[in-house]
Amino acid sequence: MMDTPPTLPATGIVEDTVFEPFRMDRYEVLEEVGRGGMGVVYRARDLQLDRIVAIKMILSPLVASRDSVGRFESEAKAAASVNHANVVSVFETGIHNNQHFIAMEFVSGRTLSSMLSDDRLPLRDAAKILAKVARAVHHLHERQILHLDLKPANIVIDAAGEPFVTDFGLAEMRGGRGRDSDSEGPIVGTPRYIAPEIVQKGSSAATVKSDIYSLGTTLYEASTGASPFSASSPAQALVEVLEREPALPRSLDTKIPVAFQTIVVKCLNRDPSQRYATATDLADDLDRWLTGEPIEATPPAGLTRARRWVRGHAPLATRMIGIAAFYGITLFNTYGSPVVTESFHHSVALLLGVWMILSVIADALQSSLQSARRSAAPIRWAWSSIDCVMLTLLLLVADGVKSPLLAVFPLLIACSGFWQRVSLVVFTTSLALAAYLVLIADSIWTRPDLAVGPDRYLIFCAVVLLAGVVIGMQTRRARAISDHYARQHGRRA
């Protein structure tokens, strides 16, 4: 048995070595049970009191920054001030061989995240667990502690089915209001579970309602089996939290009762003032649902539902607005201009209708794949192809290379960058250039009256190429930042 705890090399790379038990003051460390971006957790025996405990340590004192040590000490301070049946208790904190450690209650069980990797929970089980967790979180709030990293991985379920809130590594001792400071503070938490106000303004905007939002994302995932945001990278997850609305639970499973969905939606409201006022209010509504009583939360109004739908289906909504606007202009020209014929109107209407139907199908397939936690990348590539092909067909029916609709091609390239794939930007740029070559051939051999000078052709090709290069570079930068964020934060997307 070793006398000192193992440490990571300065690179922070974990070697594939066999774990050896070691002695640490009054503790005999038996095995490693968990590892995160900042710390490692061991199962140990307290030799003085003859009980099993959990020991959490910073991964390596050689690579630990002052900030990570400060967060570790804050975690110990926050956890030690709490005494609740559903919060892991802290027994002791200290330093052993220059490594900070926390000795805490050992909960023998599985994390909620591990359970959800097998299957989603029955609704009643999810409601019972989250009601108890919400009351534990309210206990933290009463002691002026914000957890700021509530998620399934930080909820442990013991053999009796009791939940325990763990990991206070990001907790802040400051009560229910954001701190009075001009500084925005860093973005803290795990991207898929962070409240929008924290993404937008930093940790200074965090309140008790930020924790309620995180409880809502956990309840959503536990009951639907899907994450509210399915981004493939941490940076993209932050963008989705800021800009998108998650799909309604009933759109993933129609068996979910409306009342249960209403509770989830209230937690996930983008406006903090529209969420539950306290975590206890959330727990009370979950208890009412469990006992069959009317809940206090009310479904969102029609305008709010429409706004949620637009945010949740932004690519489809954008296309529908654009297609409707183009059809409106065509309809106006058909009856307001003697040059535009009804046959032209019918051709345009048919193409726009097909474009809209294909977009609806692509959006439905994308949502289905995301709900099943599968990659929607093939749908996005197909959708970009559909856009370029349909726009080209419209231009062949309309004024070809003379049409102002040519400006839509650079817009399609810009939109492809939102999915953070340089290869998709290159693909869309290539499609736009190929489509323009088809239009040039049309103006030379089929409709020579639409031909323009070679300089116009070259200028537009240069514009498309420049748009592709600029959007591609920005996408590459965003991807690099996202990958760096993932490495620094243990890929907590």
C-alpha positions, 0 to 999 in steps of 0.5 A: 500500500502506498503512503501518498496519493497518486498525482497526474503528470504535469501534462494532465494526461491520465496514464493507464495504470492499475490503481493501488490503495494508499494511506492518507492521514486517517483515511485508507483510500480503497478505489477511484469511483469518479473523475471530472474536469477538476477533481477525482473522487475515491472511496475510502475508509475512515480508520478512526470512525470505521466508516466508508467515506468519499474523498475528493481531491484536485486532479494534480497540484502541478497543474492546478491553477489558483482559480481551480484551488479557489473553486475547490475551497469554495465547494468545501465551504459551501457544502460544509454549511449545509445539513439536509437529508438529500445533500451529501454531507462534508466531514472534513477538509484539508491538505495532504502532501500539497493536495487539497481534499474533501472528506464527505459522505459516501453514497453507494448508488448511481448518478442520475446521468448513468441511469438515464444512459440506460433509459428515461425514468417513468414520469412519476419516478422523475417527479418524485426524484426532482421534487426531493432535489428541488427541496434540497436546492431550496435548502441551499438557497435559504443559506444563500448558496447557488449551486450553478451546476445542477445536472443529472451527473451531479445527482446520485440515487442510492439503493433506496431510491433517495436522491443526493445533490453533489458537487458544489465546485461552482457554488457561490455564496451570495443569495438570491440576487445577482451580485452588485457589480459592473463586472459580468463574470465568467460563464459557469456551469455545464453548457446544456444546463446553463440558464440563458441569462448566465450565457448572456451576462455571465455569472453575475446574472445568476439567481435562484431562478438560474438553478430552477432552470437547471432543474427544469433541464434535468426534469426534461431529460429524465422524463423524455430521455432527450436533452433539451439542447442536442448540440455536438459541442459546448460552444454550440450548446451555449448558442442553442441555450441563448437562441433556441427553445427546446422542443415541447416534451409532448412533441417527443412523447404524446403520452406525457400529460399536459400538466407535467409538460406545463411544469417543465416549460415553466422551469425553462422559460427564457424570462427568469421572472416567469419561472417558479419563484422558488425551488419549493414552488417547483417541488410543490407543483410536482407533488400536486401532479403526483397526487392528482391535484391541479397544478399552479403553473398555467400553459403559455399563451398563444403568442408565447407558444408561437414565439417558442415554436419559432425559436425551436424551429429557427431554420424552418421558420426562416425559410417559411418566412422567406418563401411566404414573402417571395410568394406574396411579391409574386402574387402582387406582381401577377395581378399588378403587372401586365408582364407577369403571367398566370402561368409564371405565377403557377410555376413559382407557386409550385416550386415554392410549395415543393420547397416548403414541403421539403423543408418541413420534412427536413425539419421533422427528420432533424428533430427526430434524429436529435431526439434519438440522440443521433447525428443530424448532420446528413439532414443538414447537408441534404437541406443545404442541397435542397435550398440551392437546387430549389433557388436555382429552379426558381431563378431558371423560371424567373430572371436568371442571372439578372434576378436580385434573388442571386443575393440569396446564395451568399445568405445560404452560405452564411446560414450553413456556418451556424451549424459549425461545420467548415465542410458544410460551408465549403459544400454550400459554397461549391453548390452556389458556384455550380448553380450560378454556372448553370444560370450562366449557361442558361443565359448564354444558350437558352435565354440570351436576352438575359445575358450580362457582361463577363465582368458581372459573372466574375464579380458574382463568383468572387462574391460567392467565393469571398463569402465562403472563405469568410464564413469558413474562417469564422466557422473554423475559429468558432470550432477551435474555441468550442474544442478548447472549451471542451478540453478545459471543461471535460466536454461538459456539453 
